[in-house]
Amino acid sequence: MSFGEATTPLIGRDAEIRALAGMVDRIHDGGGGLMVRGEAGIGKSALLAAAAALAAERGLRVLTAVGVQSETLLPYAGLHQLLHPIQAHDDRLPAPQREALRAAFGMTDAAVPDLYLVALATLNLLVEAATRAPTLLVVDDAHWLDQASAQVLAFVARRIESAPVLLLAGIRDGFPSVLSDAGLPGMPLEGLPEAAAGSLLDAAGLELAPKTRQRVLREAAGNPLALMELPRAWDGLDGDALLRTSWLPLTVRLEKTFGSQVAELPPATRTLLLVAAVNDGSVLAETLAAAARLSRDAAEQDLAPAVAARLIATGQGRVVFRHPLMRSAIYQAASLAQRHAAHAAIADTLAELSGGAPGDLADREIWHRAAASPRPDDTVAAALDAMADRARQRGVAAAAVSALEQAARLSHDQHERAERLLRAADASVELGNHDVVARLLRQTEPLNLSPQQRTRVLWIRGAFDDGTGDHAVGPLALAELAETVAAEGDHERALRILWSAALRCFWVEPGPQARERVVAVAEALPIDRRHPQLLAVLAYAAPIERGGVVIDGLREVTSQPVVDPQAARLLGTAAVLVGALDLAERLSAAALTGLRSHGRLQLLARALSAQAWSAVFLVDLDVAIPAVHEAALLAAETGQPLMYGTAVSTKALLAALRGERDDALALATEAERLSLTASVRPVLATVQVARAMVALADGRFAEAHDRLARMHDPSDPSHHIALRCYFLGLLADAAAHSGNVAEGRVILAEMEEVARRTPSPALWAGLLLARALLAEESRAPALFEEALASDAVRWPFARAHTQLAYGEWLRRRRRVAQAKPLLRSARETFDALGALPWSERARRELRASGERSEQRPVEVRDRLTAQELQIVQMVAEGMTNREIGERLYVSHRTIGAHLYRIFPKLGITSRAELGAILQNQ
């Protein structure tokens, strides 16, 4: 039965039908989705068809797709099925999205762009369609969708809550699916109750002996397909024969049932069915032509017995199986030699049809040649390898991975086989598919790998966690590998390997020898000294020793606009590590527009994380609040646990700065839980700073000192050679108020030595304040004045902190008249920045000086969520809902729903008022 056609009432599924009808009736209130799960034959397809028919009766547009096992390697095949009826409306999409969708569907020769740009185009196309008619998406056998289509639909499912769009997906139990991670509620289908099962069996009109009927009901266990098919196999058996039939799991039993039906068919029909089961297409002419190569007697009329047996259906030039188990049963029943022969016949047929011209037919021929090869065949392996290269050039990494894996299977030479497996695994890393990478690497284990290949295995294995989860390969080994690769002339791959080594230096402390080796190999590469990735490698591997080189390079590169968003992102992260945080915030911001427009959400999460961390340090909350919120969302969505942990720890730091004590401590605990096992030092260091800031706000200075001092202890998992440089002022503040001056001076002396090796602006700003706070009393005033006069304390929070510390120092020495102007200035700056604990501290000092302070006014950002603040900022820039939706990867209807909630919070009635509110805050 096809989706949307009239159906008879489903027996025993009244509750499920009511639930689906309720979702359809509420579609105008907002969208959503549902996963219908169950074993094979349980009635998922029938239920989805009933929902589609019900929706069509109510005037909904119904778009359908069916996952096909033979199409799992064809990227976007399922999505093309789903969107084909509305693709004529893609002219309403922005040009980059329109072209992305057309490239994904092979309608242009352009390279397929990042998956998330295709996903955004899909979301907006569906939302546009829903403005004309509420839309129901029905995807059956979703477990067999190609990975790209499944990922796009998961993306869409998370973003249709404000649009009249519903997604129903049928997924078989025991099959993994990306859609399972989309957060959709599930509707598990169980077997029919006994009474309903009996009614369904009776409705089939089969005359069964009483014992047969009883056995069918018991063995089918309420499975509708089993209720329909088992009687055909058992009809006519007497009671004793039924008792002798062995018990088998239901799916196996059904496959055997279909297999027994096939065994009774004429030979020519069996040949046609095997070819149809092996074929990755459903075109009848292909099946007939290929079958004729195996049996001259095979003709279209020979399909009639299979149609009569209800195994297949034909029409419109196609042949389709009534249920996937039927295809599986036929394939499994054939011998290996028969399967190989069928694949070879299809390959010969496709070769004849394609005439040797490149294209889909030629690629399908290669796949069937591979499937027909019982032993290694270097010619076919080379063809698969070339096909993988073409797929990579088109941006279809999943197809390239599959082709390389098959090429490896057919390779005689072990070294060549290993190379192809490693290339496939490397490409799978880009897809974020952990399971595929693990499977490919397992295949390399019995091979005689070269030392370089063994290191590559370890490098790839650590790609998902930047090497933090597996210490078998460290920066030193990767540096050696990079040097070998560079000697072979592959400088690009060498730099990629060094970047992996440098990331390990950032996340997990490897020691000075490894850092020095990474730097030496990097600097020996014959590439531009201002190459963004080279500067990033130096910053991550040696932020102190190469800090000056990196800062000089950053200033030289940024003297001109940085056009490449990936380059801007790398430079932004490099700037964070060397303490040039004003540059870091600016470069990260420059990367965002390009990364958004190209759909590079993995990299966007990293750029936002760097921007957020810098903005929190600089206490630029209007940037930090939306940036860290979006960074956490995208890191989770794109499967980047390290970046997610970083975002959560940055959220903790932000909450502490804003005086949100409980949130800060809860977020710090979560970030620590995510990072402690792997000893992810940057996250653990940031957690200590967040907890120290809470302690400072509570007046627990000794605790604050102890937490910050941990960052300077090489034996502590919170120690980090770069991040310890940024909070020296806080540590000195805590030491001066807790009686830990001597300990503070020891750390200060160590950091003075560090400062001789790097011009880090963040470090020097902290040094100036720390010197004054920890100085002998006679020297302190001059050092405070020196700090306030220095350009190094030009950042607002650093300057206000210095003013506060100096004002406190003066008031405690009864020099109140000198203290008050400093404290007032600090209070006003902290108020403007939104650093509430620090504002309150300045107010306390002023009260102690005999001066009252007005309460800080409530700012716009205090009344809005992080995403609402981001939307308000974009509206104030003059962006439309559609433009904001494109920027944030949500539908314009979602933006409208947010504004509907924002206006009452701010006491306004139109978007025109938002700009004035932000300017006057």
C-alpha positions in Angstrom: 0.0 0.0 0.0 1.4 3.4 -0.8 1.4 6.3 1.6 -1.7 8.5 1.6 -4.1 6.1 -0.2 -7.4 5.2 1.5 -7.0 2.4 4.1 -9.3 0.1 5.9 -9.3 0.5 9.7 -6.3 -1.1 11.3 -7.3 -3.9 13.6 -6.0 -3.5 17.1 -4.3 -0.1 16.6 -7.0 2.2 17.8 -4.8 3.9 20.5 -2.0 4.5 18.1 -4.4 5.9 15.5 -5.9 8.3 18.1 -2.4 9.5 19.1 -1.4 10.2 15.5 -4.7 11.9 14.8 -4.1 14.1 17.7 -0.7 15.1 16.4 -2.2 15.9 13.0 -5.1 17.9 14.5 -2.6 20.0 16.6 -0.2 20.7 13.7 -1.2 24.4 13.5 0.0 24.8 17.1 3.5 23.7 16.2 5.5 20.9 14.7 7.3 17.9 16.1 8.0 14.3 15.3 7.6 10.7 16.3 9.6 7.5 15.8 7.4 4.4 15.3 9.6 1.5 16.4 9.0 -2.2 16.3 10.2 -5.6 15.0 9.8 -6.6 11.3 6.2 -7.1 10.3 4.7 -5.5 13.4 2.7 -3.0 11.3 4.9 0.1 11.2 4.3 0.7 7.5 0.6 0.1 7.8 0.3 2.6 10.7 2.4 5.2 8.8 0.2 4.7 5.7 -2.9 5.2 7.9 -1.5 8.4 9.3 -0.7 9.7 5.8 -4.2 8.9 4.6 -5.7 10.6 7.7 -3.5 13.7 7.1 -4.4 13.9 3.5 -8.1 13.8 4.4 -7.5 16.8 6.7 -5.9 18.8 3.9 -2.2 18.4 4.9 0.5 18.1 2.3 2.0 14.6 2.7 5.6 14.0 1.6 7.0 10.5 1.8 10.2 8.5 1.5 11.1 4.9 2.1 14.6 3.9 3.1 16.0 1.3 0.7 18.8 -1.1 1.8 20.4 -0.9 -1.7 20.5 2.9 -1.5 22.3 3.3 1.9 25.5 4.2 0.1 23.8 6.8 -2.1 24.1 10.1 -0.3 20.8 12.2 -0.1 18.8 9.5 -2.0 16.2 9.4 0.8 16.1 13.1 1.1 15.6 13.5 -2.7 12.6 11.1 -2.5 11.1 13.2 0.3 11.6 16.7 -1.2 11.0 15.9 -4.9 7.4 17.0 -4.9 8.2 20.5 -3.6 11.6 21.0 -5.1 10.1 23.2 -7.7 9.7 25.8 -5.0 13.4 26.0 -4.2 13.7 29.3 -6.0 12.4 30.9 -2.8 15.6 29.8 -1.0 18.7 32.0 -0.7 21.0 31.2 -3.6 23.7 29.4 -1.5 21.0 27.1 0.0 19.3 26.5 -3.3 22.6 25.6 -5.0 23.6 23.4 -2.0 20.3 21.4 -2.3 20.7 21.0 -6.1 24.3 19.9 -5.8 23.3 17.3 -3.2 20.7 15.9 -5.6 23.2 15.8 -8.5 21.3 18.4 -10.4 24.5 20.5 -10.9 28.2 19.7 -11.3 29.1 21.7 -8.2 30.8 20.0 -5.3 28.3 18.9 -2.6 28.7 21.4 0.3 28.8 20.8 4.0 25.9 18.7 5.1 24.5 21.3 7.5 24.0 23.8 4.6 21.9 21.2 2.8 20.1 20.7 6.1 19.3 24.4 6.5 18.1 24.5 2.9 15.9 21.5 3.6 14.5 23.1 6.8 13.7 26.3 5.0 12.2 24.6 2.0 9.8 22.6 4.3 8.9 25.7 6.2 8.1 27.5 3.0 6.0 24.6 1.9 4.2 24.6 5.2 3.2 28.3 4.8 0.9 27.0 1.9 -0.3 23.9 3.6 0.7 22.1 6.8 3.1 19.3 6.0 3.5 15.8 7.1 6.7 14.0 6.5 6.5 10.2 6.5 9.7 8.2 6.3 9.3 4.4 6.4 12.3 2.0 6.9 14.2 5.0 8.2 16.9 2.7 9.5 17.9 2.2 5.8 18.2 5.8 4.9 21.5 6.9 3.7 23.5 8.6 6.4 23.4 12.0 4.9 19.6 12.0 4.6 19.2 10.7 8.1 21.5 13.4 9.5 19.6 16.1 7.6 16.2 14.9 8.9 17.6 14.7 12.5 18.7 18.4 12.1 15.2 19.3 10.8 13.4 17.4 13.5 15.1 19.5 16.2 14.0 22.7 14.6 10.3 22.3 13.5 8.7 23.1 16.8 7.4 26.5 15.6 6.3 25.4 12.1 3.3 23.3 11.0 5.5 20.4 10.0 5.3 16.8 11.5 7.9 14.1 10.9 6.9 10.4 11.4 9.7 7.8 11.0 9.4 4.1 11.0 12.5 2.3 12.4 13.0 -1.4 12.9 14.1 -2.6 16.3 17.8 -3.6 16.5 18.8 -1.1 13.8 20.7 2.0 14.8 19.6 5.3 13.3 20.8 8.9 13.5 17.2 9.9 14.0 17.3 8.1 17.3 19.6 10.9 18.6 17.3 13.7 17.4 15.3 13.7 20.6 12.0 12.6 19.0 9.5 10.8 21.2 8.9 7.2 20.4 5.9 5.0 19.7 6.9 1.4 20.3 4.6 -1.1 18.5 4.0 -4.3 20.4 2.2 -7.4 19.1 -1.6 -7.2 18.7 -3.7 -8.4 21.6 -5.0 -12.0 21.3 -8.5 -10.9 20.3 -7.3 -8.4 17.6 -4.8 -11.0 16.3 -7.7 -13.5 15.9 -9.8 -10.9 14.1 -6.9 -10.1 11.7 -6.4 -13.7 11.0 -10.1 -14.3 10.3 -10.2 -11.1 8.1 -7.6 -12.7 5.8 -10.3 -15.2 4.7 -8.0 -18.3 5.0 -9.6 -21.6 5.9 -7.3 -23.1 8.6 -7.6 -26.3 10.5 -8.2 -25.6 14.3 -4.7 -26.7 15.3 -3.1 -24.7 12.6 -5.0 -21.6 13.6 -4.0 -22.1 17.2 -0.3 -22.6 16.4 -0.3 -19.5 14.1 -1.8 -17.3 16.8 0.7 -18.6 19.3 3.8 -18.4 17.1 2.9 -15.1 15.5 2.7 -13.5 18.9 0.5 -10.7 17.5 2.8 -9.9 14.6 0.5 -8.9 11.7 2.9 -10.0 8.9 3.4 -13.3 10.6 -0.4 -13.7 11.0 -0.7 -13.3 7.2 2.3 -15.3 6.0 2.8 -18.2 8.4 -0.6 -19.8 7.5 0.5 -20.0 3.8 3.5 -22.1 4.9 1.6 -24.3 7.4 -1.8 -24.7 5.8 -2.5 -28.3 5.2 -0.1 -29.6 7.9 -1.7 -31.8 10.5 -1.3 -31.2 14.2 1.6 -33.6 14.7 3.5 -32.1 11.8 3.0 -28.6 13.3 4.3 -29.8 16.7 7.5 -31.2 15.0 8.3 -27.8 13.4 11.2 -26.2 15.2 11.0 -22.9 16.9 12.9 -20.0 15.3 13.0 -16.3 16.0 10.2 -14.6 14.3 12.2 -12.7 11.6 14.2 -15.8 10.7 10.9 -17.8 10.6 9.4 -15.2 8.2 12.4 -15.3 6.0 12.2 -19.1 5.9 8.5 -18.8 5.1 9.3 -16.6 2.1 12.2 -18.9 1.1 9.9 -21.9 1.1 7.5 -20.0 -1.2 10.3 -19.2 -3.6 11.5 -22.8 -3.7 8.1 -23.9 -5.2 8.3 -21.4 -8.0 9.5 -22.2 -11.6 13.3 -22.0 -12.2 13.0 -18.9 -14.5 11.0 -17.1 -11.9 13.5 -17.9 -9.2 16.3 -16.5 -11.5 14.4 -13.3 -12.0 13.7 -12.9 -8.2 17.4 -13.4 -7.4 18.5 -10.8 -9.9 15.8 -8.4 -8.6 17.0 -9.1 -5.0 20.6 -8.4 -5.9 19.9 -5.4 -8.1 20.3 -2.0 -6.4 17.7 -0.5 -8.7 14.1 -1.4 -9.3 13.9 -0.8 -13.1 12.2 -3.9 -14.6 14.2 -3.7 -17.9 17.5 -4.0 -16.0 16.3 -7.0 -14.1 15.0 -8.7 -17.3 18.2 -8.0 -19.3 20.4 -9.3 -16.5 18.3 -12.4 -15.9 18.5 -13.2 -19.6 22.3 -13.4 -19.2 21.7 -16.2 -16.7 18.8 -18.0 -18.2 17.7 -17.5 -21.8 14.2 -18.5 -20.9 13.7 -15.7 -18.4 11.0 -13.3 -19.6 8.6 -10.8 -18.0 5.7 -13.3 -17.9 7.9 -15.4 -15.6 7.3 -12.8 -12.9 3.6 -13.7 -12.8 4.0 -16.6 -10.3 5.9 -14.4 -7.9 3.2 -11.7 -8.2 0.6 -14.3 -7.5 2.5 -15.5 -4.5 2.4 -11.9 -3.2 6.2 -11.7 -3.1 6.6 -8.8 -5.5 4.6 -6.2 -7.3 5.2 -4.8 -10.8 4.0 -1.7 -12.5 5.2 1.5 -14.2 8.3 -0.3 -15.4 9.4 -1.3 -11.9 9.6 -4.4 -9.8 9.4 -4.1 -6.0 9.3 -6.5 -3.1 6.3 -6.4 -0.9 8.4 -6.5 2.2 12.2 -6.1 2.7 12.3 -9.6 4.4 11.2 -11.1 1.1 14.3 -9.6 -0.7 16.5 -10.8 2.2 15.0 -14.3 2.2 15.7 -14.7 -1.5 19.2 -13.4 -1.3 20.0 -15.6 1.7 18.6 -18.7 0.1 20.9 -18.3 -2.9 24.4 -19.9 -2.9 27.4 -17.7 -2.9 28.1 -18.7 -6.5 24.6 -17.8 -7.6 24.9 -14.3 -5.9 28.2 -13.7 -7.7 26.7 -14.6 -11.0 23.7 -12.4 -10.5 26.0 -9.4 -9.6 28.1 -10.1 -12.7 25.0 -10.2 -14.9 23.9 -6.9 -13.6 27.3 -5.4 -14.0 27.4 -6.5 -17.7 23.9 -5.1 -18.2 24.9 -1.7 -16.7 28.1 -1.6 -18.8 26.1 -2.1 -21.9 23.6 0.6 -20.9 26.2 3.1 -20.0 28.3 2.5 -23.1 31.4 3.1 -20.9 30.5 6.8 -20.2 31.1 8.0 -16.7 28.1 8.5 -14.5 25.7 6.7 -12.1 25.4 3.7 -14.3 29.1 3.3 -14.6 29.5 3.6 -10.8 26.8 1.1 -10.2 28.6 -1.3 -12.6 31.8 -1.0 -10.5 29.8 -1.8 -7.3 28.4 -4.9 -8.9 31.8 -5.9 -10.3 33.1 -5.7 -6.8 30.2 -7.7 -5.3 30.8 -10.4 -8.1 34.5 -10.8 -7.2 35.0 -13.8 -4.9 38.8 -13.0 -4.6 41.1 -10.0 -4.9 40.9 -8.2 -8.2 43.3 -5.2 -8.5 41.5 -3.9 -11.6 38.2 -3.6 -9.8 40.0 -2.3 -6.7 41.6 0.5 -8.8 38.2 1.4 -10.3 36.7 1.7 -6.8 39.6 3.8 -5.7 39.1 6.2 -8.6 35.4 6.3 -7.8 36.3 7.2 -4.2 38.4 10.1 -5.5 35.4 11.4 -7.6 33.1 11.1 -4.6 35.5 13.1 -2.4 35.8 15.8 -5.1 32.0 16.0 -5.1 32.0 16.3 -1.3 30.3 12.9 -0.8 32.6 11.4 1.8 30.3 8.5 2.8 30.4 7.1 -0.8 34.2 7.5 -0.9 34.5 5.6 2.4 32.4 2.7 1.1 34.3 2.5 -2.2 37.7 2.5 -0.4 36.6 -0.2 1.9 35.6 -2.4 -1.0 38.8 -1.5 -2.8 40.8 -2.6 0.2 38.9 -6.0 0.2 39.9 -6.6 -3.4 43.5 -5.5 -3.1 46.2 -8.2 -3.4 49.0 -6.2 -1.8 48.8 -5.8 2.0 50.4 -2.4 2.0 47.9 -1.1 -0.6 45.0 -2.7 1.3 46.1 -0.9 4.5 46.5 2.4 2.7 43.0 2.2 1.4 41.6 1.3 4.8 43.4 4.1 6.4 42.2 6.6 3.8 38.7 5.4 4.3 39.0 5.7 8.1 40.5 9.2 7.7 37.5 10.2 5.6 35.1 8.7 8.1 36.5 11.0 10.8 35.2 13.9 8.8 31.7 12.3 8.9 31.9 11.9 12.7 31.1 8.2 12.4 32.9 6.5 15.3 31.6 3.0 14.6 32.8 3.0 10.9 36.2 4.3 11.9 36.5 1.5 14.5 35.5 -1.1 12.0 37.9 0.0 9.4 40.8 0.2 11.8 40.0 -3.3 13.1 40.5 -4.6 9.5 44.1 -3.3 9.6 45.0 -5.3 12.7 45.9 -8.6 10.9 47.9 -6.7 8.2 51.7 -6.3 8.2 51.6 -2.5 8.7 54.7 -0.3 8.3 55.7 1.8 11.3 54.2 4.9 9.7 50.9 3.1 9.1 50.8 1.9 12.7 51.2 5.5 13.8 48.5 6.6 11.4 46.2 4.1 12.9 46.7 5.6 16.4 46.4 9.1 15.0 43.1 8.4 13.4 41.9 6.5 16.4 42.4 9.6 18.5 40.8 12.0 16.1 37.4 12.2 17.8 38.8 13.3 21.2 42.0 15.1 20.0 44.0 12.3 21.5 42.7 12.7 25.1 41.1 9.3 25.2 44.0 7.2 24.1 47.5 8.1 25.1 49.1 5.3 23.0 50.1 8.0 20.5 51.4 11.3 21.8 52.7 14.5 20.2 56.2 13.1 20.0 55.1 10.1 17.9 53.0 12.3 15.7 55.8 14.7 15.2 58.0 11.8 14.0 55.2 10.7 11.6 54.7 14.3 10.3 58.5 14.5 9.6 58.3 11.3 7.6 55.3 12.4 5.7 56.9 15.8 5.0 60.1 14.0 3.7 57.8 12.3 1.2 56.6 15.7 -0.1 53.1 15.7 1.5 53.5 18.9 3.4 49.7 19.4 3.8 49.2 16.1 5.5 52.3 16.7 7.6 50.8 20.0 8.8 47.5 18.2 9.6 49.3 15.6 11.7 51.2 18.4 13.5 48.0 20.1 14.2 46.7 16.9 15.9 50.0 16.8 17.9 49.5 20.5 18.9 45.9 19.9 20.0 47.2 17.1 22.3 49.7 19.5 23.7 46.7 21.8 24.5 44.3 19.3 26.0 46.8 17.0 27.8 50.2 18.1 29.0 52.9 16.0 27.2 56.0 17.6 28.7 58.6 20.0 27.2 60.4 17.5 25.0 57.3 16.7 23.0 56.4 20.3 22.7 59.8 21.2 21.4 59.8 18.4 18.9 56.4 19.5 17.5 57.7 23.0 17.1 60.9 21.9 15.5 59.2 19.8 12.8 56.6 22.5 12.2 59.2 25.2 11.7 61.2 23.0 9.3 58.3 22.7 6.9 58.8 24.6 3.7 55.7 26.7 4.0 54.8 30.4 4.6 55.8 31.5 8.1 52.4 33.2 8.3 50.4 30.1 7.3 47.4 30.2 9.7 47.7 26.5 10.6 51.4 26.8 11.3 50.8 29.8 13.6 48.1 27.8 15.3 50.4 24.8 15.8 53.1 27.0 17.3 50.5 28.7 19.6 49.1 25.4 20.9 52.4 23.6 21.2 54.5 26.4 22.6 52.3 29.4 23.7 55.1 30.8 25.8 58.2 30.1 23.8 56.6 31.1 20.5 54.2 33.6 21.9 56.1 36.6 20.3 56.4 34.9 17.0 52.7 34.1 16.9 51.6 37.6 18.0 53.8 39.2 15.4 52.3 36.8 12.8 48.8 37.6 13.9 49.3 41.3 13.7 50.8 41.0 10.3 48.1 38.8 9.0 45.3 40.9 10.4 46.7 44.1 8.9 44.6 42.9 5.9 41.1 41.5 6.1 41.1 37.7 6.7 38.7 36.4 4.1 39.0 32.6 4.6 36.8 31.7 7.6 38.8 28.6 8.4 42.0 30.7 8.5 40.3 33.3 10.7 39.1 30.5 13.1 42.6 29.1 13.4 44.1 32.5 13.9 41.4 33.3 16.5 42.2 30.1 18.5 46.0 30.9 18.3 45.3 34.3 19.6 43.6 32.9 22.7 46.6 30.7 23.5 49.1 33.5 23.4 47.0 36.0 25.4 46.0 38.4 22.6 42.4 38.2 23.6 41.2 41.3 21.8 42.5 39.8 18.6 41.0 36.4 19.5 37.5 37.9 19.8 37.9 39.9 16.6 39.2 37.0 14.5 36.7 34.5 15.9 33.9 37.0 15.0 35.4 37.3 11.5 35.2 33.5 11.1 31.6 33.2 12.0 29.9 34.6 9.0 31.7 32.4 6.5 31.4 29.3 8.6 27.7 29.9 9.0 27.2 30.5 5.3 29.2 27.4 4.4 27.3 25.2 6.9 30.5 24.3 8.8 28.8 23.7 12.1 31.6 21.7 13.6 34.1 24.5 13.0 31.5 27.1 14.0 31.2 25.5 17.4 35.0 25.8 17.8 35.1 29.4 16.6 32.2 30.3 19.0 33.9 28.6 21.9 37.1 30.6 21.3 35.1 33.8 20.9 33.1 33.1 24.1 36.2 32.3 26.2 37.9 35.5 25.1 34.7 37.5 25.7 34.3 36.1 29.2 37.8 37.0 30.1 37.3 40.5 28.7 33.8 40.6 30.4 32.1 41.5 27.1 28.9 39.8 28.1 26.9 40.9 25.1 29.2 38.8 23.1 29.9 36.0 25.6 26.3 35.2 26.6 25.0 34.2 23.1 28.4 32.8 21.9 28.8 30.3 24.7 25.1 29.3 24.5 25.4 28.6 20.8 28.8 26.9 21.1 27.4 24.4 23.6 24.4 23.6 21.4 26.4 23.1 18.3 29.2 21.1 20.0 26.5 18.7 21.3 24.7 18.5 18.0 27.9 17.9 16.0 29.3 15.3 18.5 32.3 17.2 19.9 32.6 16.2 23.6 35.7 18.2 24.2 34.2 21.4 22.8 31.0 20.8 24.7 33.0 20.4 28.0 34.9 23.6 27.1 31.6 25.5 26.5 30.1 24.2 29.8 33.1 25.3 31.8 33.0 28.7 30.0 29.3 28.9 31.0 30.4 28.3 34.6 32.9 31.1 34.4 30.3 33.4 32.9 27.7 32.6 35.5 30.3 33.3 38.3 31.1 36.7 36.7 27.4 37.6 36.7 26.8 36.5 40.3 24.8 33.4 39.4 26.3 31.4 42.2 24.3 28.2 42.1 24.4 28.0 38.3 28.1 28.5 38.3 28.8 25.7 40.7 26.4 23.3 39.0 28.0 24.0 35.6 31.5 23.7 37.0 30.5 20.3 38.4 29.1 19.1 35.1 32.2 20.3 33.2 34.5 18.6 35.7 32.5 15.3 35.3 32.8 15.5 31.6 36.6 16.1 31.7 38.1 14.6 34.8 38.6 11.0 33.5 40.5 12.2 30.4 42.3 14.9 32.4 41.2 17.6 29.9 43.4 20.4 31.4 41.9 23.5 29.9 38.4 22.6 31.1 39.6 21.6 34.5 41.6 24.9 34.8 38.5 26.9 33.8 36.5 25.0 36.4 38.9 26.1 39.1 38.7 29.7 38.0 34.8 29.6 38.0 34.8 28.2 41.6 37.4 30.7 42.7 35.3 33.6 41.4 32.3 32.3 43.4 34.6 32.0 46.5 35.8 35.6 45.9 32.2 36.9 45.7 31.4 35.1 48.9 34.5 36.5 50.7 36.2 33.1 50.9 39.6 34.4 49.8 41.6 31.5 51.1 39.6 29.0 49.1 39.8 31.2 46.0 43.6 31.4 46.4 44.0 27.6 46.7 41.9 27.0 43.7 43.8 29.4 41.5 47.1 28.2 42.8 46.3 24.7 41.5 46.7 26.0 37.9 50.4 26.7 38.7 51.2 23.3 40.1 52.5 21.0 37.4 51.4 17.9 39.3 47.8 19.1 39.4 45.4 18.1 36.6 44.2 21.8 36.5 47.7 23.0 35.6 47.8 24.6 32.1 50.8 26.5 30.9 48.8 28.9 28.8 45.6 29.5 30.9 47.5 30.0 34.1 48.8 33.3 32.6 45.4 34.9 32.4 44.2 35.0 36.0 47.3 36.2 37.9 45.5 39.3 39.0 42.7 37.2 40.6 45.2 35.0 42.4 47.1 38.0 43.8 43.8 39.5 44.9 42.9 36.3 46.8 46.4 35.9 48.2 46.5 39.5 49.5 43.1 39.1 51.3 43.8 35.6 52.8 47.3 35.9 54.3 48.9 33.9 51.4 51.1 36.8 50.3 54.3 34.7 50.5 52.8 31.9 48.4 51.5 34.5 45.9 54.9 36.0 45.6 56.5 32.6 44.7 54.0 32.2 41.9 54.5 35.9 40.8 58.2 35.3 40.6 57.6 32.3 38.3 55.3 34.2 36.1 57.8 37.1 35.9 60.2 34.6 34.4 57.5 33.4 32.0 56.9 37.1 31.0 60.5 37.4 29.9 59.7 34.9 27.1 56.4 36.1 25.8 54.7 39.5 25.2 51.3 38.1 26.1 49.0 41.1 26.8 46.8 39.0 29.1 49.8 38.0 31.2 51.3 41.5 31.4 48.0 43.0 32.5 47.8 40.4 35.3 51.4 41.0 36.3 51.0 44.7 36.7 48.1 44.2 39.2 49.8 41.3 41.0 53.0 43.3 41.5 51.0 46.0 43.3 48.8 43.7 45.4 51.7 41.6 46.6 54.3 44.4 47.0 55.7 45.8 50.2 53.5 48.6 51.5 56.0 51.3 50.6 56.2 50.2 46.9 52.5 49.5 46.4 51.2 53.0 45.5 53.7 53.5 42.7 53.0 50.0 41.3 49.2 50.7 41.3 49.8 54.0 39.6 52.1 52.3 37.1 49.4 49.7 36.4 46.7 52.3 35.8 49.0 54.2 33.5 50.0 51.2 31.4 48.4 50.3 28.0 48.5 46.7 29.3 45.5 47.5 31.5 43.4 48.9 28.7 40.7 46.3 28.9 37.8 47.6 31.0 37.5 44.8 33.5 41.3 44.7 34.1 41.3 48.4 34.6 38.3 48.4 36.9 39.8 45.5 38.9 43.0 47.6 39.4 40.9 50.6 40.5 39.0 48.5 42.9 42.1 46.9 44.4 43.9 50.3 44.7 40.7 51.9 46.2 40.5 49.1 48.8 44.2 49.4 49.6 43.8 53.2 50.1 40.6 52.9 52.2 42.2 50.4 54.6 44.9 53.0 55.2 42.2 55.7 55.9 43.0 57.6 52.7 39.3 57.7 51.9 39.4 60.9 49.7 41.8 59.2 47.3 39.9 55.9 47.4 36.5 57.2 46.5 37.1 58.3 42.9 38.7 54.9 42.2 35.9 52.9 43.8 33.3 55.0 42.0 34.9 54.4 38.6 35.3 50.7 39.3 31.6 50.5 40.4 30.4 52.2 37.2 32.6 50.0 35.0 31.5 46.8 36.7 27.8 47.9 36.5 28.2 48.5 32.7 30.0 45.2 32.2 27.4 43.3 34.2 29.9 41.9 36.6 27.5 42.0 39.6 29.7 40.5 42.4 32.4 43.0 41.5 29.9 45.8 41.5 28.6 44.8 44.9 32.2 44.6 46.2 32.9 48.2 45.0 29.6 49.3 46.6 30.6 47.7 49.9 33.8 49.6 49.9 32.0 52.9 49.1 29.6 52.3 52.0 32.5 51.7 54.3 33.8 55.1 53.0 30.5 56.7 54.0 29.1 56.9 50.5 25.8 55.4 49.3 25.4 54.0 45.8 22.3 53.7 43.6 21.2 50.3 42.6 22.4 49.1 39.2 19.7 49.3 36.6 18.4 46.0 35.1 19.9 45.6 31.6 18.2 44.1 28.6 20.5 41.0 28.8 19.3 40.4 32.4 15.7 39.9 31.2 16.4 37.6 28.3 17.6 34.1 27.6 20.9 33.7 25.8 19.2 33.0 22.5 16.7 35.8 22.9 19.6 38.2 23.5 21.2 37.0 20.3 18.0 37.5 18.3 17.5 41.0 19.8 21.0 42.0 18.8 20.4 40.8 15.2 17.1 42.6 15.0 18.7 45.7 16.2 21.2 45.4 13.3 18.3 45.5 10.9 18.2 41.8 10.0 14.9 40.2 9.0 13.5 37.1 10.6 14.6 35.1 7.6 18.1 36.4 7.7 18.4 35.7 11.5 17.0 32.2 10.9 19.7 31.5 8.3 22.4 32.8 10.7 21.2 30.6 13.6 20.2 27.6 11.5 16.5 27.7 12.5 13.4 28.6 10.6 12.2 32.1 10.4 9.0 31.0 12.1 11.1 30.0 15.1 12.5 33.5 15.2 9.0 35.0 15.0 8.0 32.8 18.0 10.9 34.1 20.0 10.1 37.7 19.2 6.5 37.0 20.3 7.9 36.1 23.8 10.6 38.8 23.8 8.4 41.9 23.3 6.4 41.5 26.6 9.6 40.9 28.5 11.0 44.2 27.3 7.7 46.1 27.4 7.6 46.9 23.7 5.3 46.2 20.8 7.5 46.3 17.7 10.9 45.4 16.5 11.6 49.0 15.7 11.9 49.7 19.4 14.6 47.1 20.0 17.5 49.2 18.6 16.6 52.1 20.9 16.5 49.9 24.0 19.9 48.4 23.3 21.4 51.8 22.7 20.0 53.2 25.9 20.9 50.3 28.2 
